[in-house]
Amino acid sequence: MSKRAYNFNAGPAALPLEVLERAQAQFVDFQGTGMSIMEMSHRGKVYEGVHNEAASRLLNLLGNPEGYKVLFLQGGASTQFAMLPMNLLTEGKTAGYVKTGSWANKAVKEAKLIGETFVAASSEEDKYMSIPDVSNLVLPENAAYLHITSNETIEGTQFGQYPDTGSVPLIADMSSDILCRPFDLTQFGMVYAGAQKNLGPSGVTVVIAREELLTNSPKHLPTIFRYDTHLDNNSLYNTPPSFSIYMVNEVLKWIEEQGSLEGIEKKNREKANLLYDAIDNSGGFFRGCADVASRSLMNVTFRLASEDLEKQFIKESEQEGFVGLKGHRSVGGLRASIYNAVPYESIKALVEFMEQFQKKNG
Ligand SMILES: *Cc1c(COP(=O)(O)O)cnc(C)c1O
């Protein structure tokens, strides 16, 4: 087999090799049907089995709390930025947003097009290099929900503690850190995530929500944008992205094999510690961007002394087989995305490359 790249892409991102190999083995003839999963009806028993298994596996990993439902939708997390306020930010209500960075700002921008919003907390003054204090939020009585971005993919920050919002539903965009560690789903009214970072390939967005938040879509909303449409039709109202959902199911199986969320968290902490320690122990040659207490387990952002040196770092890293280390164009610098499927060995190789680079240029 050809050598796998050291893949630090932010999204679409690395998938577990075991999952790719299993999918390859099942690619042409799925379960003896004489066709691939992509070629069969989404209304047939075989596909529906996979579809339902993916949903129940996901809830299982989250402890199967009562009253929660899974939807498989399309249009990415970006569509949820709009669909969420379309469905829940109704007349006379206001929606709270915690402004933590690029993705949170995109979410609030869409909500403003739909209805009234307020900023519940913000780290804008800190250039979004930290997660603001959310321990004592006071929310208005007519708050439809409070929205947070559990992990800011571009800035490299992540919530430690989630806010307690009482009876106001807490809603999280978990696109870049879902299932990176255990979390208590019952703290949330809804979480959603585009699959292409921690759950599978692009093409499907997972919504996990308390059922009562999915049943009250305003009457005027077009059918396809209504949560109740997808709930009532088991996410089969229209043709689902069947191959992506099949892949999500395989990734979820793989997570179970890693010791479920506890096992995954242990590995993720080992990986992140290895990389952050290398940055912190470089005597200032590499500098972490995010506030230490807000550092992400998934997206490690760091800088060198000059942009020229960063360009050289990226160029030389590419020659050595490293992919995706350039920071997002909006913030610059360097970023290593170390999602669930990125193996420890890739980070070890990166740390060795960083040491070599510092020796030559430090
Ligand atoms: C990648 C990402 C998105 C956008 O996802 P799409 O599927 O491209 O719409 C939204 N939020 C966060 C936190 C992300 O990391």
The ligand as an SDF file (V2000), in Angstrom:
LIG
                    3D

 15 15  0  0  0  0  0  0  0  0999 V2000
  -16.6220   23.5070    9.3980 C   0  0  0  0  0  0  0  0  0  0  0  0
  -17.5280   24.1890   10.3320 C   0  0  0  0  0  0  0  0  0  0  0  0
  -18.7630   24.7070    9.9360 C   0  0  0  0  0  0  0  0  0  0  0  0
  -19.2360   24.7080    8.5070 C   0  0  0  0  0  0  0  0  0  0  0  0
  -19.6020   23.4740    8.0940 O   0  0  0  0  0  0  0  0  0  0  0  0
  -20.2080   23.2480    6.6090 P   0  0  0  0  0  0  0  0  0  0  0  0
  -20.5600   21.8060    6.6660 O   0  0  0  0  0  0  0  0  0  0  0  0
  -19.1200   23.5800    5.6280 O   0  0  0  0  0  0  0  0  0  0  0  0
  -21.3700   24.1340    6.4540 O   0  0  0  0  0  0  0  0  0  0  0  0
  -19.5630   25.2800   10.9050 C   0  0  0  0  0  0  0  0  0  0  0  0
  -19.1770   25.3560   12.1840 N   0  0  0  0  0  0  0  0  0  0  0  0
  -17.9780   24.8860   12.6050 C   0  0  0  0  0  0  0  0  0  0  0  0
  -17.6120   24.9820   14.0380 C   0  0  0  0  0  0  0  0  0  0  0  0
  -17.1200   24.2870   11.6880 C   0  0  0  0  0  0  0  0  0  0  0  0
  -15.9370   23.8090   12.0980 O   0  0  0  0  0  0  0  0  0  0  0  0
  1  2  1  0
  2  3  1  0
  2 14  2  0
  3  4  1  0
  3 10  2  0
  4  5  1  0
  5  6  1  0
  6  7  2  0
  6  8  1  0
  6  9  1  0
 10 11  1  0
 11 12  2  0
 12 13  1  0
 12 14  1  0
 14 15  1  0
M  END
$$$$
